[in-house]
């Protein structure tokens, strides 16, 4: 008799294989799809794990609570982030900031002006990069751009344009309902409003392109 744990593992592996098949052919050789192993992971995220290698990680427990169409569009959103080159890279900024601060303190002690300027310069560059990474307006704009590309990917895989918009919209509504943190919920709400505007434009464009009878 198959145990519950065994059947769950098989279902998770089957879902990961299904998602892997949803990758565009040009990404399949260097993008991995894995279940998240950290404590309290995000529902889905992508990150660079090495040179020319990216991993999409999914919290499969929460993932199973979504409908298939919702999963697909959220997955293609992450794929779009990879294609847009907006996923986190190997983080050197925190290490550089720590080195720069340590160097600045050390050079103050030995009073070497040139090395002090170099250490402060390193602090400035790494600090600015960290600011860019965590800039809320920029991350929301990048997410909205990825949503637009996810819609295009969905149509590439056989979705009609209205169904693609509907599926992503319902997925974002589900994420809004599940997210207690106000800041993160605000990002989902901004994406949903942008998606509604985009859907309205697409609908108007399609209606205007129909020939008069």
C-alpha positions as CSV (number, residue, x, y, z in Angstrom):
1,X,0.0,0.0,0.0
2,X,1.4,3.4,-1.0
3,X,2.0,5.7,1.9
4,X,0.7,9.3,2.0
5,X,4.3,10.6,2.1
6,X,5.2,8.6,-1.0
7,X,2.1,9.7,-3.0
8,X,2.8,13.3,-2.0
9,X,6.4,13.1,-3.1
10,X,5.3,11.6,-6.4
11,X,2.7,14.3,-6.9
12,X,5.3,17.0,-6.2
13,X,7.8,15.5,-8.7
14,X,5.1,15.2,-11.3
15,X,4.2,18.9,-10.8
16,X,7.9,19.9,-11.1
17,X,8.2,17.9,-14.4
18,X,5.0,19.6,-15.7
19,X,6.4,23.0,-14.9
20,X,9.7,22.2,-16.5
21,X,7.8,21.4,-19.7
22,X,6.3,24.9,-19.6
23,X,9.7,26.5,-20.0
24,X,10.3,27.9,-23.5
25,X,12.8,25.5,-25.3
26,X,15.5,28.1,-25.2
27,X,15.5,28.1,-21.4
28,X,15.2,24.4,-20.7
29,X,18.9,23.6,-20.7
30,X,19.9,26.2,-18.0
31,X,16.8,26.9,-15.9
32,X,16.0,24.4,-13.1
33,X,12.7,24.0,-11.3
34,X,12.8,22.8,-7.7
35,X,10.8,22.6,-4.6
36,X,11.8,25.2,-1.9
37,X,13.6,23.8,1.1
38,X,14.0,26.9,3.3
39,X,11.7,27.8,6.2
40,X,8.7,30.0,5.2
41,X,9.8,30.4,1.6
42,X,8.0,32.7,-0.9
43,X,5.4,31.0,-3.0
44,X,7.7,31.1,-6.1
45,X,10.9,32.9,-6.8
46,X,13.9,32.7,-9.2
47,X,17.5,33.3,-8.5
48,X,20.9,32.8,-10.1
49,X,22.7,29.9,-8.6
50,X,25.8,29.9,-10.8
51,X,27.2,31.2,-14.0
52,X,24.6,30.7,-16.7
53,X,22.3,28.7,-14.4
54,X,19.0,29.8,-12.8
55,X,16.7,28.0,-10.4
56,X,13.0,28.6,-9.9
57,X,12.0,27.5,-6.4
58,X,8.4,26.8,-5.4
59,X,6.7,26.3,-2.1
60,X,4.8,23.2,-3.2
61,X,2.5,23.1,-0.2
62,X,1.0,26.5,-0.9
63,X,1.4,26.0,-4.7
64,X,-1.1,23.1,-4.6
65,X,-3.8,25.4,-3.2
66,X,-3.9,27.3,-6.5
67,X,-5.7,26.3,-9.7
68,X,-3.6,24.9,-12.6
69,X,-4.2,28.1,-14.7
70,X,-3.2,30.3,-11.8
71,X,0.0,28.3,-11.3
72,X,0.9,28.4,-15.0
73,X,0.6,32.2,-15.2
74,X,2.6,32.7,-11.9
75,X,5.3,30.3,-13.3
76,X,5.5,32.2,-16.6
77,X,5.8,35.5,-14.6
78,X,9.0,34.1,-13.1
79,X,10.1,32.9,-16.5
80,X,9.6,36.4,-17.8
81,X,11.7,37.8,-15.0
82,X,14.5,35.5,-16.1
83,X,14.1,36.6,-19.8
84,X,14.0,40.3,-18.7
85,X,17.2,39.7,-16.6
86,X,15.6,41.1,-13.4
87,X,16.2,38.2,-11.0
88,X,18.7,38.5,-8.1
89,X,22.3,37.9,-9.1
90,X,25.0,36.4,-6.8
91,X,25.0,39.0,-4.1
92,X,28.4,40.7,-3.7
93,X,27.0,44.0,-2.4
94,X,26.7,43.2,1.3
95,X,30.2,41.7,1.3
96,X,31.6,44.7,-0.5
97,X,29.9,47.1,1.9
98,X,31.3,45.2,4.9
99,X,34.8,45.3,3.4
100,X,34.5,48.9,2.5
101,X,33.3,49.9,6.0
102,X,36.1,47.8,7.6
103,X,38.6,49.3,5.3
104,X,37.4,52.8,6.1
105,X,37.7,52.3,9.8
106,X,41.2,50.8,9.4
107,X,42.4,53.6,7.2
108,X,41.1,56.2,9.6
109,X,43.3,54.5,12.2
110,X,46.5,54.5,10.0
111,X,45.5,57.8,8.3
112,X,46.1,56.8,4.7
113,X,44.0,59.2,2.7
114,X,44.1,57.4,-0.6
115,X,43.1,54.0,0.8
116,X,40.4,55.8,2.8
117,X,38.9,57.3,-0.4
118,X,39.0,53.9,-2.1
119,X,37.2,52.2,0.9
120,X,34.6,55.0,0.9
121,X,34.1,54.6,-2.8
122,X,33.5,50.9,-2.4
123,X,31.0,51.6,0.3
124,X,29.2,54.1,-2.0
125,X,29.0,51.7,-5.0
126,X,27.8,48.7,-3.0
127,X,25.3,50.9,-1.0
128,X,23.9,52.3,-4.2
129,X,23.5,48.8,-5.7
130,X,21.7,47.6,-2.6
131,X,19.4,50.7,-2.8
132,X,18.6,49.8,-6.4
133,X,17.8,46.2,-5.5
134,X,15.4,47.2,-2.8
135,X,13.8,50.2,-4.5
136,X,10.0,49.5,-4.2
137,X,9.0,51.5,-7.3
138,X,11.5,49.8,-9.4
139,X,10.6,46.2,-8.3
140,X,6.9,46.9,-8.9
141,X,7.7,48.2,-12.4
142,X,9.8,45.2,-13.2
143,X,7.0,42.9,-11.9
144,X,4.4,44.6,-14.1
145,X,6.7,44.2,-17.1
146,X,7.1,40.5,-16.3
147,X,3.3,40.2,-16.0
148,X,2.9,41.6,-19.6
149,X,5.5,39.1,-20.8
150,X,3.8,36.2,-18.9
151,X,0.6,37.0,-20.8
152,X,2.6,36.7,-24.1
153,X,4.1,33.4,-23.0
154,X,0.7,32.0,-22.1
155,X,-0.6,32.8,-25.6
156,X,2.6,31.1,-27.0
157,X,1.5,28.0,-25.1
158,X,-2.0,28.0,-26.4
159,X,-4.0,30.3,-24.1
160,X,-6.4,32.8,-25.6
161,X,-5.6,36.4,-24.6
162,X,-8.7,36.8,-22.5
163,X,-8.1,33.6,-20.6
164,X,-4.4,34.5,-20.0
165,X,-5.5,37.8,-18.4
166,X,-8.2,36.1,-16.4
167,X,-5.9,33.4,-15.1
168,X,-3.2,35.9,-14.0
169,X,-5.7,38.3,-12.5
170,X,-7.3,35.5,-10.4
171,X,-3.8,34.4,-9.3
172,X,-2.9,37.9,-8.1
173,X,-6.3,38.1,-6.2
174,X,-5.4,34.9,-4.5
175,X,-2.0,36.2,-3.5
176,X,-3.6,39.4,-2.2
177,X,-5.9,37.4,0.0
178,X,-3.1,35.2,1.3
179,X,-0.6,38.0,2.1
180,X,-0.8,39.6,5.5
181,X,2.2,42.0,5.1
182,X,0.9,45.4,3.9
183,X,3.9,46.2,1.7
184,X,4.0,42.9,-0.2
185,X,0.2,43.0,-0.6
186,X,0.5,46.5,-2.0
187,X,2.8,45.2,-4.7
188,X,0.3,42.6,-5.7
189,X,-2.4,45.2,-5.7
190,X,-0.4,47.5,-8.0
191,X,0.3,44.6,-10.4
192,X,-3.4,43.7,-10.4
193,X,-4.4,47.3,-11.3
194,X,-1.8,47.5,-14.0
195,X,-3.1,44.1,-15.4
196,X,-6.7,45.4,-15.4
197,X,-5.6,48.5,-17.4
198,X,-3.6,46.3,-19.8
199,X,-6.6,43.9,-20.3
200,X,-8.9,46.9,-21.0
201,X,-6.5,48.2,-23.7
202,X,-6.1,44.8,-25.2
203,X,-9.9,44.4,-25.3
204,X,-10.4,47.8,-26.9
205,X,-7.7,47.1,-29.5
206,X,-9.3,43.7,-30.4
207,X,-12.7,45.3,-30.6
208,X,-11.4,48.1,-32.9
209,X,-9.7,45.6,-35.2
210,X,-12.9,43.7,-36.0
211,X,-14.3,44.5,-39.4
212,X,-17.7,46.2,-39.5
213,X,-20.6,43.9,-40.6
